[in-house]
Amino acid sequence: MDSEFVTYVLYSKNYNKIYIGFTSNLIVRFLSHNKLGKGFTAKYRPWEVVYLEVFLTKNAAMQREKELKSFRGREFIRNVVLKK
């Protein structure tokens, strides 16, 4: 196994926004969301990591990302992760 893959949830408290993604390098990806680039995440900075899961394969991480982006997945994030 060369690397692990992480499915993560970011939360912007200032805008009450959620972003769900996956990566093989969470630190670099998190910094890019908060400091670099354009697009969706640039508009809602700052972000904080509120949830993550580690997987051994890219496919597993992608599948979990897809699940978390579903209606039930977003319910889980809003009702369990963000209620802590």
Beta strands, then each sheet from edge to edge (+ up, - down):
strand 1: 5-12
strand 2: 17-23
strand 3: 48-55
sheet 1: 2+ 1- 3+
end
